[in-house]
Amino acid sequence: MPTPSPSRAPRAAPSPNAPASYEAALEELEQLVAQLDAGQLPLDQLLTRYQRGAELLAFCRSRLDDVENQIKVLEGGTLKPWDAP
């Protein structure tokens, strides 16, 4: 059985609670922030929602890093400013 090359190694299986997309994660994160800001939740729910928010934030950062790396590949290894000609 051939082994995958390092650049094509499969990613770890997504968490069962992983959002479907960056946009879904961002929307859920915005809802969580609104709930936390309202200050109407019991302490245990605040902690649970804060932990979920941290997971969503990590997911969003990971997706943005992935996209940035793809752009670097497309730009020949140099990330250029968006307004560059």
C-alpha positions, 0 to 999 in steps of 0.5 A: 500500500503506497504511503501518501506524500507529506504534502498530500497527507490526509487531514485529521477527521473533523470534530463531530461539532465542527462547523460546515464552513467558515461562514457557518462558524462565523455566524455561530460565533457572532450568535455566541458573542451576542448571548455572552454580551447579553449577560443573561446566562447562568454561569455554567452556560456561560462557560460552555458557550465560551468554550464553544466560541474558542473552538469556533475561533480556532476553526476560523483561524485555521481556515484563514491560514489555509486560504493564506497558504493557498494564495501564497502558492498561487502567487509563487511563494510571496503573499502580495497586498490585495491592492497591488497591481 
